[in-house]
Amino acid sequence: MEKKVLVTGAPGWLGTRLVEELVNKKREVRCLVLRGIDVSDLTKLKGVELFYGDITKPETLEGITKGIETVFHCIGIIHPKTAKGFFEINTKGTRNILNQCIKDGVKRFIYVSSNAAQGFNSSRYRLMDENGPVRPESNYGLSKYKAERLVYYFHKHYGLETVILRPCLFYGVRQPGRFTKFMNMVRSGRPLVFGNGKNLRSMTHIDNLVQACLLAEKNKKANGKVYWIADKKPYTTIEIIQAIADEFNVKLKPLYLPEFLSRICEQIDIFLGNMGFYSLNFHVVGESYRNIGCSIKKAEEELNYKPKFYLKKGIKEAANWARENKVL
C-alpha cells in the first residue's frame, strides 16, 4: 500500500482539487490547515487527516511530515496585505516545510511555483521555457523564485527528490473572486484592454495542473527538474475575453486604453513593492500588457503531460460552476 502524502494549500483552490483526486485514487492524505478556516470541503472526503499548523511558525509544524512519502507543496499567497507576506509564506514557509521533510525522511517534494518566478517573455514571438533566463520582476515572483532555489538546495545538499512545476494563470471550477470579477467585467460587454489585446497569456486549467502534480510524483526522470505547466498553447488577451463573452452570449465592445497606462501602473506597483506595500489593482493592470507565454514541450516529453482542458471548455465549466453557486 502506498504511503500517506501531505498536501499544503488545502482548503485552497488547487490544494482541495488535488486532495479530491488523490482520494479518488484511494490515497491517504494529510492536509496542513490553519485553525479558524472553513475545512468542510476536506472533512467530507474519506481518508483525509487534518494537521493544524501555521507554515510561518516552525514550532507548529513538528510531526507534520512523519510517515509521509510525498509532499505536494501547493500553499502560496498571491495577493497579500503587504509585500512582506510574499516572503513570509512563499519563501520562508517553504523552507520550514523542507526542514521537516529532511527531519522525517520524506522521499519526494513537489513544489508548485509560478510563471512569475521566471518573469515575462523577452519577445512575443519567443515562448518561455525551462532553459530561458530567470528574471522575476515582482515581489511575488521573487518570493517564488527564492523558494525554487531553496528546493534546489535541499535536493543538492540533502538528496531530497524534488520536482518544480511552474503553472500560469489558473482557471476552472471553484474560481476565486478575482476571476469572477473578471468574468463580470466581460459580461458587461465593455472590458478594459490595455494595448491591442494581442499579447500572449498562457493559462493553466486547474485539472491540467493536478494531472501534472500526480505525474511529477511518480516519474523518476523528473527528479531535480523544473517544468512549465499550462494548456497546450498560449492565448491572446482578446481570445480569453472572447471565450468568456461567447459563453454568456455577450456582444463585445472592449474599451481599448493606451498601453502606456498599463506600464505606468506597473511602475507604481514596483515602487509600492519596494516600499513594502501591495496593491492588487496596480499589480493586475500593471502586467496586463505583458506577454506571459510558455512552452510545455519538456513536460509533454518527460512527464507525459497531456493537457485535457482548453480555454473554451474550461471557461464553460467555470461559468457553469459560478452559475450553480450563484457567485455571478
C-alpha positions in Angstrom: 0.0 0.0 0.0 1.2 3.5 -0.9 2.3 5.7 2.0 0.4 8.8 3.1 1.0 12.0 1.3 1.0 15.6 2.6 -0.8 18.4 0.7 -0.2 22.0 1.8 -2.5 24.7 0.5 -5.8 22.9 1.2 -8.6 24.1 1.6 -7.3 26.5 -1.1 -8.3 26.2 -4.7 -5.6 24.0 -6.1 -5.0 22.1 -2.8 -8.6 21.0 -2.5 -8.9 19.8 -6.1 -5.6 17.8 -5.7 -6.8 16.2 -2.5 -10.1 15.2 -4.2 -8.2 13.5 -6.9 -5.8 11.7 -4.5 -8.8 10.5 -2.5 -10.4 9.2 -5.8 -7.2 7.2 -6.3 -7.6 5.7 -2.8 -4.6 7.6 -1.4 -4.4 8.6 2.3 -3.9 12.3 2.6 -2.7 14.6 5.3 -3.5 18.4 4.9 -1.9 21.3 6.6 -4.6 23.7 7.6 -4.9 26.9 9.7 -7.2 27.0 12.7 -10.3 29.0 12.2 -10.8 28.4 8.5 -13.5 26.5 6.8 -12.4 22.9 6.1 -15.8 21.4 5.3 -14.7 20.6 1.7 -11.9 18.4 3.2 -13.8 16.8 6.2 -16.3 15.2 3.8 -13.6 13.4 2.0 -12.7 9.9 3.2 -9.1 9.2 4.3 -8.2 12.9 4.9 -6.3 13.8 8.0 -6.1 17.4 9.2 -2.9 18.7 10.7 -3.4 22.2 12.3 -0.4 24.4 11.9 1.0 27.7 10.5 3.6 27.4 7.8 5.2 30.6 9.0 5.7 29.2 12.5 8.1 26.2 12.5 7.2 25.2 16.1 3.6 24.4 14.9 4.9 22.0 12.1 6.6 19.4 14.3 5.5 16.0 13.1 3.7 17.2 10.0 5.8 15.0 7.7 6.1 12.0 10.0 5.2 8.9 7.9 4.9 10.9 4.7 6.4 9.8 1.5 5.5 12.7 -0.8 4.8 16.3 -0.2 2.7 18.4 -2.6 3.6 21.9 -1.6 0.8 24.0 -3.1 0.5 26.7 -0.5 1.3 30.2 -1.6 -0.1 33.7 -1.4 -0.6 35.8 -4.5 -2.4 38.9 -3.1 -1.2 39.7 0.5 -1.8 42.7 2.6 1.8 43.8 2.4 4.8 42.8 0.3 6.3 41.1 3.4 3.6 38.4 3.2 5.1 37.1 -0.1 8.4 36.2 1.6 7.0 35.0 4.9 4.7 32.5 3.3 6.1 31.7 -0.2 9.8 31.6 0.8 10.3 31.1 4.5 7.2 28.9 4.7 8.7 26.6 2.0 11.9 26.4 3.9 10.1 25.4 7.1 8.3 22.5 5.3 11.6 21.4 3.7 13.3 21.3 7.1 10.6 18.9 8.3 11.0 16.8 5.2 14.7 16.2 5.9 14.0 15.5 9.5 11.4 12.8 8.8 12.9 11.3 5.7 10.4 12.4 3.1 11.2 10.8 -0.3 9.8 13.4 -2.8 8.9 17.1 -2.6 6.8 18.6 -5.4 6.8 22.4 -5.4 4.1 24.4 -7.2 5.9 27.6 -8.2 4.6 30.2 -10.7 5.3 31.7 -14.1 6.2 34.9 -12.1 9.4 33.1 -10.9 10.8 33.3 -14.4 9.3 36.6 -15.4 8.0 37.7 -18.7 8.7 36.9 -22.4 11.5 38.9 -23.9 9.6 38.8 -27.2 6.0 37.9 -28.1 7.5 35.5 -30.7 9.6 33.6 -28.2 7.9 31.4 -25.6 9.5 31.0 -22.2 11.0 27.6 -21.5 13.0 26.0 -18.7 16.3 27.0 -20.3 15.5 30.7 -20.5 16.8 33.5 -18.3 15.1 33.9 -14.9 14.2 37.5 -14.3 11.4 37.8 -11.7 10.1 41.4 -11.8 7.7 41.5 -8.8 8.0 40.6 -5.1 5.6 37.7 -5.7 7.8 36.4 -8.5 11.0 36.9 -6.4 9.5 35.1 -3.4 8.6 32.1 -5.6 12.0 32.1 -7.3 13.8 32.2 -3.9 11.6 29.3 -2.8 12.7 27.4 -6.0 16.3 28.0 -5.0 15.6 26.6 -1.6 14.0 23.5 -3.1 17.1 23.0 -5.4 19.4 23.5 -2.4 17.7 20.7 -0.4 17.8 18.5 -3.4 21.5 19.0 -4.0 22.7 19.0 -0.4 20.3 16.6 1.3 19.4 14.2 -1.5 15.7 15.1 -1.3 13.9 14.2 -4.6 12.3 17.3 -5.9 10.2 18.5 -8.8 9.3 22.1 -9.5 6.2 23.0 -11.5 5.7 26.4 -13.0 2.0 26.9 -13.8 0.4 30.0 -15.2 -2.9 31.8 -14.5 -5.3 29.2 -13.0 -8.9 28.9 -14.2 -11.7 26.3 -13.7 -14.2 25.1 -11.2 -14.2 26.9 -7.8 -12.6 30.0 -9.3 -11.7 32.7 -6.8 -13.4 36.0 -6.5 -10.9 37.9 -8.7 -11.7 35.6 -11.7 -15.4 36.0 -11.1 -14.9 39.8 -11.1 -13.1 39.5 -14.4 -16.0 37.4 -15.8 -18.5 40.1 -14.7 -16.4 42.8 -16.4 -16.6 40.8 -19.6 -20.3 40.2 -19.2 -20.8 44.0 -19.1 -19.6 44.0 -22.7 -17.1 46.7 -22.1 -14.0 45.1 -20.6 -10.8 47.2 -20.4 -8.0 46.2 -22.7 -4.6 47.8 -22.5 -2.8 48.0 -25.8 -4.2 46.0 -28.8 -5.1 42.8 -26.8 -2.8 40.6 -28.8 -0.3 40.0 -26.1 0.1 36.3 -25.1 -1.1 34.7 -21.9 -0.6 31.1 -21.1 -3.3 29.7 -18.7 -3.4 26.6 -16.7 -6.7 24.8 -16.1 -6.8 23.6 -12.5 -7.3 19.9 -13.6 -4.3 20.1 -16.0 -2.2 21.2 -13.1 -3.5 18.4 -10.9 -2.6 15.9 -13.6 1.0 17.4 -13.7 1.3 17.1 -9.9 0.4 13.4 -10.0 2.8 12.7 -12.9 5.6 14.5 -11.0 5.2 12.2 -8.0 5.8 9.0 -10.0 8.2 10.0 -12.8 11.8 9.1 -11.9 13.3 11.2 -14.6 11.6 14.3 -13.2 13.8 14.3 -10.0 15.6 17.6 -9.7 13.9 19.2 -12.7 11.7 22.2 -13.5 8.7 22.1 -15.8 6.3 24.7 -17.2 2.7 23.5 -16.9 0.0 25.1 -18.9 -2.7 24.5 -21.5 -1.5 23.3 -24.9 -0.9 26.8 -26.3 -1.0 30.4 -25.1 -4.0 32.6 -25.8 -4.2 36.3 -26.6 -6.0 38.6 -24.2 -8.7 39.1 -26.8 -9.1 35.3 -27.2 -9.6 35.0 -23.4 -12.1 37.8 -23.3 -14.0 36.5 -26.3 -14.3 33.0 -24.9 -16.0 34.4 -21.8 -18.2 36.6 -23.9 -19.3 33.7 -26.1 -20.2 31.7 -23.0 -22.6 34.4 -21.8 -23.7 35.4 -25.3 -22.4 38.9 -24.9 -21.6 41.2 -27.8 -18.2 42.7 -27.1 -17.2 46.3 -27.4 -13.9 46.4 -25.5 -12.7 49.7 -24.2 -9.1 49.9 -25.6 -6.8 52.0 -23.5 -3.2 53.0 -24.4 -0.5 50.5 -23.4 1.5 53.2 -21.6 -1.2 53.4 -18.9 -0.5 49.8 -18.0 3.2 50.5 -18.0 2.7 53.4 -15.6 0.7 51.1 -13.2 3.5 48.6 -13.4 6.0 51.2 -12.3 3.7 52.2 -9.4 3.3 48.5 -8.5 7.1 48.2 -8.4 7.5 51.4 -6.3 4.9 50.2 -3.8 6.6 46.8 -3.6 9.9 48.5 -2.8 8.2 50.4 0.0 6.7 47.2 1.4 3.2 47.7 0.2 1.0 45.8 -2.3 -2.0 46.9 -4.4 -4.0 44.2 -6.2 -5.3 46.7 -8.8 -2.0 48.2 -9.7 -0.4 44.8 -9.9 -3.1 43.3 -12.2 -3.3 46.3 -14.5 0.5 46.7 -14.5 1.1 43.3 -16.0 -1.9 43.3 -18.4 0.2 44.5 -21.4 2.9 41.8 -20.9 3.5 38.6 -22.8 3.4 35.6 -20.4 3.5 32.7 -22.8 5.3 29.4 -22.2 6.2 26.2 -24.0 5.1 22.9 -22.3 7.3 20.7 -24.6 9.6 19.5 -21.9 6.6 18.4 -19.7 5.0 16.7 -22.6 8.2 14.7 -23.5 9.4 13.9 -20.0 6.3 13.8 -17.8 4.0 12.5 -20.5 1.9 15.5 -19.6 -1.2 15.8 -21.8 -3.4 18.8 -21.0 -7.0 17.7 -21.4 -8.7 21.1 -20.9 -8.5 24.1 -23.2 -9.9 27.6 -22.9 -13.4 27.3 -24.3 -14.1 24.0 -22.4 -12.6 25.3 -19.2 -14.5 28.6 -19.3 -17.8 26.8 -19.8 -17.1 24.6 -16.9 -16.1 27.5 -14.7 -19.1 29.5 -15.8 -21.5 26.7 -15.0 -20.0 26.3 -11.6 -20.4 30.0 -10.9 -24.0 29.9 -12.0 -24.8 26.9 -9.9 -23.2 28.5 -6.8 -24.8 31.9 -7.6 -21.5 33.8 -7.5 -22.2 35.6 -10.8 
